[in-house]
Amino acid sequence: MQEANINDLMNELSPMLFYESNVFNSKDYLYELKFDGIRCFAYLFIDKTVLVNKRKKDVSLTYPELSDIHLNSKFECILDGEIVVMDKGKPNFYMVQKRSLLVNKLKIKLYSKKIPVTFIVYDILYIDGKLLVDLDLMKRKEILFENVKENSNLVISRHIDEKGKDFFELAKNENLEGIVAKEKSSKYYPGKRIRVWLKMKVYQEEGLVICAYTPSDYGMKDIIFGKYDSNNKLYRVATVMSNKDKDIIIAYAKKHPSEPLFDLNSDNVIWMKPYLVGRVKYMMKTNSGGLRQAVFIGLRDDKVASDLLN
């Protein structure tokens, strides 16, 4: 453990990042839930708490209910975790996103009581003048549990060993975001994406109508997907950056152009008659019916747009 000053580290540290992975079992890894929140460092000083997000912005004033979590630690420390809103026992991304966008002091105060956040901790990087990033993960976990206590505003993430596949199925059945796997012997690599921290997301999949695309110098930049409502009228559900199957999509659009199928805030769009159907995977649906973190997998050759009519 090397000597360090907590004030100096506020400008130096960045969160360690995850690679996306398929699900696996391993005795060398621990598995935790992937919390659907806002990644954040909590700098717990003797007399105050400072919250810094991934962009190194101080967001302490946005979450006044977390202002005294420094009282939960025996010593000055730096915690890595996520700010979440728990709704019916599960993290709710849209609620925490709503909280994160508030700037009015009165609204922040009201929402801190109406929609309170929780800081979920999964790592400790510094304590009492010592930087811990070169210690292995299990030792850091031990130090975390020994020195930080929980309450309603601060919770330490639990983990399971070895059974990643079973844990992923549990997360999937509970409609959670997914899980993460961390090599037990791994050091902490600030700001880096190393294959000792892995994330496995729970995706849903759906067939959607390809309504248009935006052109680029290499042919196609984005695909605009639509879905039929109860009156069989198309509405936009996702715009996905992709050039997969671009030759087929561009050729079809040239042969079968169309007037705009719905309103878009863009003139740089090539519309096509509804026929092609694409496979799209996504994390979850937004409150307005859009798709979060949508990814185009490829064209479906077993369905056309008319198959998706209600």
RAFENUR-V977215 format. One line per field, one symbol per residue. psi: psi as a letter, one per 20 degrees, with the letter a starting at -180 (. if undefined). A space follows every 50 residues. Layout:
psi = ???
This chain:
psi = pqqrphghihihqqqqrqqqrrqrqpiiqqpqqopmbopqpooorhjrpp ppahjkpokgihmhijikihiiqhrprpqpbqpqppoljqpohhghgghh iphphggggghhhgmqrqoopjqpiqpljppjhiqqghghgghghhipqq ahipppprrrqgmhgghghggghjlrhbrqppphjqrpnpjqoqkioqqo qoqrqqpqpohrqprrhjfpgqpoqrqpaijkpqqphqopoqjpkhgggg gghhhmrqrpirpqlpimpoqqqogqpqppqrgrqrhjirpplqppgrqp jiqrhhijq.
